[in-house]
Amino acid sequence: MLILSIVIALATFVLVDFSHSSKVSPDLVKFMLGFTALAVLGHIAVRRLAPTSDPLLYPIAILLAGFGYGYIRRLAPDLASAQLGWIAIGMVAFIATLAIVRDHRQLEQFRYSFLLLGIALLLLPLTPIGSTLGRGVKLWVRLGPLAFQPAELAKVVLAIFLAGYLASKREVMTIATARVGPLGLPAPRHFGPLLLAWGLSLAVMFYERDLGSSTLFFALFVITLYAATSRSAYALAGIVMFSGGVWYAYEHFAHVSIRICAWLHPWSTTDIQCGINGAGRQIAQSAFALGSGGLTGTGLGLGHPQLIDPGLRSGTLPTDFIFAAIGEEIGFIGTIAILLLFGLIAARGFHIALRSRDTFGTLLATGLTVIITVQALLIMGGVSRLLPLTGITLPFVSYGGSSIFANFILIALLIRISDGEAVT
């Protein structure tokens, strides 16, 4: 499986380059060798450190990362070196996670430390080292030449806290001792810390105008809570709260109302509908790109991604809209293949959760799987206009060092949970 993943990734590199040149450049050869070396190094680490782990998660991650890297070389060549560097850093984090976390259960005892770390990571962009990077929202931390988005790592850290807390409070969380309307809730001393963590996470993300992470955190908390208690009332309450929150945000926050309006009226070219000129232009161009790709696509490197983001002025093409650019060139069949790869990650992740012999492992695997699955659905749904755009990246595929870094740690934790469980 890994060999096939590497071959497909390298073929993507070559075909994309051949669409603009008739020969393989020395620069491309260097990148191909570097990527192959990283993939093989990670495989050796998995075989040595987690020999009985799930056999599909790592090859799928490598395939997505390689395919995404090939398209970043096409869409923004000046970012290619940085992306390969981040893949290397992500691989170091992947191997370090497997080497340090020899038993996932040891993480449970540090659940409150992970809570404090997660909140601290979310607050970092609001400190003097926070940066907007020209995007108008303060989501990044800049340390010299390095820019990092702490919310990406905070997702994984808070998933560990949530799994640890619910594993220790699982029984009392199923017993209703108080009522809020028709909803029965456990004692405040048990439900309070969870509600506080959830509220702080959403408040900070909303203040930072990070709609994607806010939605993702909400889904993580609600789904993991349901997995721990099997109480449908929590899921229903979550849906009601989410719907109410969306309505309130639409009515009172301009950046939310513009996003939703652009989703509903992407063809508007004036400020009559959304209060800003051409708010939905990129969404409309993404729809045209996906439509022009047809069943089989225009061919690798033969699309017109510049129409989505002319001159890369907004910088969103290799991040938010990379799925649209890829969809134009590989067509409906290719985009379904990408969707199936994320579906495989989801299937293997939930299978690992079901096979885990301890509650903490079950809930942690569930939370980690929810993170990567919901994130993929949000961005693919946003680009295809099934959902409003949230500004979140496509895991492993989009450009973004902090996303690559956090997702390799996430996959390493899933692999560690599966190791020894004889997942087949």
Buried (B, 14 or more C-beta within 10 A) or exposed (E): EBEEBBEBBBBBBBBBBBBEEEEEEEEBEEBBEBBBEBBBBBBEBBEEBBEEBBBBBBBBBBBBBBBBBBBBBBBBEEBBBBBBEBBBBBBBBBBBBBEEBEEBBEBBEBBEBBBEBBBEBBBBBEEEEBBEEEBEBBBBBBEEEEBBBBBBBBBBBBBBBBBBBBBBBBEBBBEEEEEEEEBBBBBEEBBEBBEEBBEBBBEBBBBBBBBBBBBBBBBBBBBBBBBBBEBEBBBBBBEEBBEEBBEEBBEEBEEBBBBBBBBEBBEBEEEEBBEBEBBBBBBBBBBBBBEBBEEEBBBBBEBBBEBBBEEBEBBBBBBBBBBBBBBBBBBBEBBEEBBEBBEBBBBBBBBBBEBBEEBBBBBBBBBBBBBBBBBBBBBBBBBBBEBBBBBBBBBBBBBBBBBBBBBBBBBBBBBBBBBBBEBE
